Amino acid sequence: MVRIASGFIILITLSGCNAGMYEMLHRSMDDPKIVNPQVESFVESNAIFVKWEYDEGADEYILERAQDSQALSFTTVYRGKGTEYADRGLENETRYVYRLLKRRGAEIFGPSQGAIGVSSMVSRDVYRNDTMETALRLETIDYIANIYYYRTYGGLELIDEDWYYIEIPALRKASVIVNDSKVAEQNRPTHFECYEYAREAFTVVHLFDFWIINNEMTTKRYYFKLYPSKLQFVGSGIPAGGDIVRYTISIGSIVPIKIGG
């Protein structure tokens, strides 16, 4: 009888727990993890999108933002239980730094180190060829795209790169031409460097052909990427800055290579 009565009392006690008490009993005992938020720019005009992973050790997330400067001044832009925030209505062509804090009970954990975001009227490329796996095939048509590079006073970088590939017939070479929208004179360095996979990197020259050569006896696919020349985007001796530059890329010609003399 005693065991039954005791068991009955325990059953009543547990069934009487509310949802908050149940959550408290089963939550993680670990402190919240301090990690940087993920920041995405150029998705929408003058907006930056920030998200972070759910942390079962946190009761609340606090997202802070500062306009980039030598002395950052942070303000809270979001406080709550969500894991994402759309920061809209920002100043055009402006760099921002975001950091994340977490609250557990009365204690605040963080902040994280910081992540850069850029507000601009310009949206990202239609083509999402940021990796070799998503490289865009370069054919007879011209492609219009853009590449950006930004750096904060604290050294945070936002870097874009565009991957392409060309299928070149046996014993032929293909010329590639890049038109930089912010370079006026032909044969001047562009804002871009080029890296051909498994070969050397070089500076891309405005409206001047560079060649990709197929010395093999079969048709081959050759990958290359354009990426920012940091000095062209920020300038020598300048600690912070950046830009987004539109360009056109096309195949100039595909011709046989010379064999022998």
Secondary structure, 3 states (H helix, E strand, C coil): CHHHHHHHHHHHHHHCCCHHHHHHHHCCCCCCCCCCCEEECCCCCCEEEEECCCCCCCCEEEEEEEECCCCCCCEEEEEECCCEEEEECCCCCEEEEEEEEEEECCEEECCCCCEEEEECCCCCCCCCCCCHHHCEECCCCCEEEEEEEEECCCCCEEECCEEEEEEECCCEEEEEEEEECCCCCCCCEEEEEEEECCCCEEEEECCCCEEEEECCCCCEEEEEEEEECHHHHHCCCCCCEEEEEEEEEEEEEEEECCCCC
